[in-house]
Amino acid sequence: MEGLGRLAASRLARAGSGETDGRDWPQIVAGGRTLADALPDLLVEARQVAMTTSAGWHGRRRAGAGENFWQFRPFIAGEPVKRIDWRRSARDNHLYVREREWEAAHTVWLWADLSPSMLFRSHLSDTVKRDRALVLLLALADLLAETGERVGLPGLRRAVADRHAAERIAATLAHVSDPVSLPEGRDIRRFSDVVLIGDLLDPLDETLAWMQKVAGSGARGHLVMVLDPVEETFPFSGRTEFRDPETGFRLTSGKAETWRTAYRDRLEAHRAAIGEVARRAGWTFLVHHTDRPAAEAMLVLHSRLSGVLLNDTGGAGR
């Protein structure tokens, strides 16, 4: 059976012996070529997910400089008379001031892991991990663009406030020829937010080093771990062949069920280590399985990200 992803393959390789062959380049190249073809449909799906989440998407909800009306409040003696909204005040015997909602665009960097391990899909899911990651990324880009945030892809596309950010990002991703699981950090600055969506099954030291580097820059992180249900449950038994889609490494087990407990323990330890570093840095961490609706993960991510932006007291220009 085809691989479980990088973590599963490396873990199982330690549990037994196997032989290594070359990369399965035809399949990897073919998978890469399908990305551009898949993106239009994924963009449509992302729009649908964004529409289910858009009600209540974070606004600043505090008075300040901006264009959108927030509320009327009573006029306070000593304020400049020019602040009075005479049309509203004419309705009764009180003076009112029209307040606008505070607006300060944030920079949000988005990244989806498009590496070969993300092309995995088992019989327990209808969606490959890559497609689910892209739907979440594009839906989030669409929502953020609607509220005027600056959205970008670190190392690939600078962060700008653009109503068509999702389409622009999709066009950029369609031309990615050598996808990597973790983005470059040189564009990420203090006060910005980084959303990383992938299986997070790289060697643990690499993932933790990247997290610590980004946290050290002063940016805030939001991690979404996308897993196929097979990668969580390990339902295999009997003679089973596992293949790492990144390296082509193959490993055969005569009794796969005997590895189940060790596998699950290792996965849980891997996830716990990422979650602990995220917690200490004040980041958010979400696990999502591809047999669940994309909107389910989007609602949780939306809630966590909007809470962070709402509680941010910083000004514009970030």
N, C-alpha and C positions, 0 to 999 in steps of 0.2 A: 504493500500500500504506500502511497506517496507520503512525503514527510509531514511532520507535525510543526515545522517551523524551526528556526535556529536553536532555540533553547531546548526543545524536545530532542532534536538530533544530537546536540552536543551532550546532553544528559544521558541519553541512551548509549551513546558511544562509550561513555565511561563505564557503563554497566556491563558491557560485553565486548566481544571482538567483532570486527567486520573488515571489509576491504574498501579501499577508496578508489574511485575512478574519476574520470574527468568530468567537468561541468556538463550539464545537459543543455548546451548552448542553444540548440534549435528551439527547445521549448521556452527558454528564457527570452530569446529574441522575439519569438512569436507573441509571447505575452506582452512584451513591451510595445509591439506594433499595434496591439489591440487597444492600447490606452487612448489614443487619439480618436479611434472609432467609438469608444464607449463614452467619452466625455459628454457629448451632447445629451444622451439619454440620462446620464448621471446628473447633469445640470438640471434637467427637468425634474428629476426625483428630488434633488436638493431643494428646488423651489417649493415643491409640495411640502417637504418637511419644514422648511422655513415658515410657510404659511400657517402650519399648525402651531408653531411656536411664537409667532410674531405678536400675538395679543399679550400685552404686558411686558414686552421686551424693555430692557432697562432704559429709563429716562433719567435725567439728573435729579429731578424732583426736589430742587431747591432754587430759591430765587437767585437771579444773577443775570449777567449779560447773555443774550441769546435772542433768537427770533420767534420761538414758539411760546404762545400764551400758556401760563401756568394757572394763575388764580387772581381773583380780586381780593384785596384786603382793605380794611379801613385806613383812611388817611390819618397820619400822625402829625400832630402840631409841631411845626418847626421844619417839616420837610418842604422842599421846593414845590411851589404851587403847580409847576409844569408837569409834575408827576400825576396829577389828578386825572382820572378818566371821566370827563364831564358827561359823556353819554350814559355810562353806567350810573354815575351819581345822580343824574336827572330822574331816575326811576323812583327814588325815595328821598328822604331828608338827610342822608348821610353822604359823606365824600369817600370815594374809593380810589385806590391806586391799582393799576393793572400791572401785575408782575409777570415777567417772562421767566421761563425755565432756564436755569444755568446750563450753559453748554461749554464744554471744553473737550475737544477731540482727543482721544487717546490713540496710541499706536498699538495695534494688535498684530503680532506676527503669527501666521498660520503655517502649519507644516503637516503633511501626510506622508507616512512611510510608503513609498512605492517600490521598494526593493522586492526581489523575487519571492521571498517568503510570504509576502502579502498576497500572492496569487493563489494561495491555498484555499480550497473549499472542500468540505467533507459532505457525505450524504445527509448529514444532520442539518444542513443549512442550504438556502437557495442563493446565498450571496458570498462572493469571494471577499476576503478581508480588505483588499485594496479598494474595491468599489464602495464598501461601506465607509471606509476612511475618507474617500473622496466626497461622498455624499454629505457627510458631517462637515467636512471642511468648507465645501461650497455653500451649504446652507448657512453656516456661521458667517461666512463672508457676506452673504446676501443680507443677513440680519444686521450685521455691524455697519454695512454700507448705508442701510436705510436710516441709521441713527447718526450718520456723519462721522464715524470713526475712521481713522486711517488704517488701512489693511494692506499687508504685504506678505511676500514669501521671502524669508531671509536668504540672501545670496542669489536670489532669482528675480525678484521684483520688489522695487522700493515701495514703502508704505505710503499710500495716498488716500485721500478721501474721494471716493468715486462711486457714484450710484450703480455703476456697472462693474463693480469689483469682482463679482463672481464670474462673469464672462471673461474678464481680463485674466483672472487667475487661471481659469480653465484653459485659455489659449496658451498661457505660459507653460502650464504643465504638459500640454500636448506635445511640446517640443523638448521635454526632458529626455536626454539620451542615456544618462548614466545615473539612475536614481539611487539615493542614499537614504538610510533610515533616520539619521540625525542631521539636522541642519547646521550650517555654519553659524558661528556666534558673533561675527564681527559687526553685523548690522544691529544687533540687539543692545539696547541701551537702558539705562536706569528709568524706572517708572513705566516702561512698556510692558505689555503682556504677551506671553508666548503660549500658543496652544499647539501641543504635539499629539498627533493622532497616529497610532500604529500598534503593532503587537508588542513592542517593547521587549522583544526576546533576543536582543543583542546580548553579548557577554555583559554580565552585570557591572563589571568595573568600567566599561565604556559608557554605559548609560548613566551611572552615578557620577562619573567624571564630567559628562556633559551637563547634567543637572547642577552640579556644584559650580561649574563655570558660569552658567547662565544666572544662577542665584547670586553669585559674586558680583555680577554686573549691576545688580539692583533691580533686575526685571522679575516679574512674577510669572509663574508657570502654571499651566493647566494641562494635565496629562490624561489622555483617553487611551486605555489599553484595549485594543480590539482583538478578540480571540474567537476562533471557531469553537463550537461546543465540544468537538472532539479533543481539542487541545486542553480543555478543562477536565473532561471526564475520563479520557483514555480508555475507551470501551473495547480495546483489542484483546483477542485471545488466540491461542494456537500459534501456528507459524505465521509470522508477519514480517514483511520487509519495510524498513523505514528509510526514507531518502531525504537528505537535506537539500532543499531547492537552491540554496546559496552556493554550496560547494560540490554538490553531487555525491557526497559521502553516503554510502549505503550500509545498513546494518540489519541483519536478520536475526530475529528471535524465534526460538523454537516454541517457547511458551510465553507469549507477550503478557499474559495476565499476571505473571509473577513480578513484573516490573511496575504494576499499577500503583502500588502504595508508595514506592520510592519516587516515582514520577510526580505524583500529586504532592508529596511533601516538598520536593525540590521546586516545583512551580509555586507553591504557596510561600516558600522561603524567598524566592526571587521576587515575587510580588510584594511581600512584606517589606523587603529591603528598600524597594523603590518607594513604597508608601511612607516609610519612616523618614526617608530623606525629604520627600515632598512635604510631610507634616512639619518637620523642623524648619523648612524654608518658608512655610506659610503658603504653599502651593495647594492646588486641588488635584485629586486623583480619582479617576473613574474607570471601572472595568465594564466593558460592554461586549456581549456575545452576538454574533452575526445572525443567530436564529431569533433574535428579538427585534422589534421594529426600530428603525433608525430614529423615529421621533421620540422614542423613550429615552435614548441617550441624549438627544438634543435638548430635551426639556431639563434634564439634570444639569447638563453643561451650561445651558442658558441661565439657569437659576444661580449656579455658582459664579459664573463670570459676571453676571449683572450685579450680584451682591458685592463683588470686589470693586467694580467700577463705581457703584453707588456710594461706597464707603470711602472712596478716594477723595481727599480734600484738595488735591493738587489743582493747579490752574491749567490753562490752555498751553499749547505749544509742546506738549510731551511727545 
